[in-house]
Amino acid sequence: MPHFFILDVKSDQRVKFIDITAWVRECSAGSGVSEGTAVIFVPHTTAGITINENADPSVPRDIIAGLAGMVPDWGDYLHAEGNSDAHLKASLLGSSVTVIIKDGRPLLGTWQGIFFCEFDGPRNRKVWLNIAGV
């Protein structure tokens, strides 16, 4: 059974959080791994990954607004591509998360979800998932 999976993500906005929790659950169940860890990795410098509340859609919106306040679109940036803010936001959130797998399912808190975080869209992106058993 496969332990490595690739998700193609298409964003339709410059900044957007896309819930990928169901995909991680599906891959975990299909991996054959009962207990272990899942590493979810984003191989892009202007996108990130985070775990946060997915029950209330205002939470991702508030995180996006908070990041915009901390890191404005335009500032004293030297990077010539016009997406320096996207690089900074991606660095703040990070490029990977690790989740425990138990009974073939990712262990998440009641309200938690896994989000791909686009900061320089719209784009076609990848998310890599590796599941390892113990």
Phi, psi and omega in degrees: 000145183288146175243355179239130184227152177233130175252128171272124181243130176245117178266148182243009178220163179296316179234125181200141172259128182242121182288118180246016183301314182299320178297316179297319178298314181299314179294321179299314180296323182276354184281338185081000179271120180277316179226136179167215180222152174241128174252122179252121189232139178250115183271048182223147183270354179237025175218159181217189180217143178209159172247127179200187183294134177240009179276328183244113183296347178286341180293306176302322178299318179292324177295317177300315179295319178296317178295321178297324178291323180283324185229091182293157179304318183237134179202202180278062183259141178263339180299123192280352185278352179079016180232028180302322179299323179295320177297317181295316180296319178297321178293323179295318181279323179101165185258357180207157170224153177241135181232139176286138174254128179222130182055036177074012182230146175291134178274108177236153175293165185310317186258000187280145172221164180252126185241130164280132186244108179271130178236000184213044183267188356288143182208165168261127186231174176232149168232131179255139179230125176238127181246126181238134177271162177255000000 
